[in-house]
Amino acid sequence: MDFSWEQIGELIVAIFETRIAKVIIGGLIILFIMLFLQRVVRSIFRKGRLLDANESNTMISLINSIIKYVALIGFLFYFLTVFGIRIGSMLAGAGVLGIVIGFGAQSLIQDLLGGLFIVYEKQLKTGDYVIINDLHAGTVEAIGFRILKVRKWSGALLSINNGEVQTIENFNEGRMRVIEKITTSFQQDPQQTELVLEQICSALNRELGNQLIKDITGEPVEPFKYIGMASTNEDFRGFSYYIVGLCDDATYWQTARDTRGIIAKYLYNHNIKMPEQHVLTRNFEEK
């Protein structure tokens, strides 16, 4: 059967006038607009100089998430409209459905406000190492419209609703204090221990001085120092002492590990007696 160009044109028009075709075309247009807006957002924040790299990535993550949700909701409304479903009439006439949607919207608004407050108050940003609700620790990967994503040390990706975030411990706020508690045996002479701890602080400042925060003169703001005895009966095990030092947040974990290694070597080399676990047993005589 031969088709004229006029018939082919009419066929194409008829296909494009079908509802499925309208949905596909509308979906592609919405997808294009979404990708275009996300690209504009990335371009604006990455070329701007008002925010640093992590803050820019945080804003990009949040705004792009909002754009995706708006695009999805817009596509759903468009889909229903194409098939002749009036959104307003449906919501007004379906009381139960309206209540369900209302509860869902309440949770959605709570998550949105939670995310906005987190970003506005600069509680965290992408790349920060945080502890969420005293339970979950990891590196912030993305702050979304509803979800905060944290990459754990194990590699697992934790997703938690913004509205569920109650407490945040941020380890990337410019400075971190290394605090090490050293506990010795009751049989260890405290005076000898304090002398060794002073030697340890000198060694820490000598070997890890480049990892400490410096003032404008190049001197450490808070060098490693022995600040005194923490307890005379630490968990019924012995005497305890504190050593502290102020380092940059970027080097905190490595500095803390290096600090513990140097402390352990000095305590061992100077034969400082450490507490040992004791198990008390009783013999019961048979009556």
PyMOL commands that set and color helices and strands:
alter all, ss='L'
color gray80, all
select helices_A, chain A and resi 5-16+19-47+53-82+87-93+95-120+162-164+190-211+234-236+249-269
alter helices_A, ss='H'
color red, helices_A
select strands_A, chain A and resi 129-132+136-143+147-151+157-161+168-170+175-185+225-231+238-248
alter strands_A, ss='S'
color yellow, strands_A
deselect
rebuild
show_as cartoon
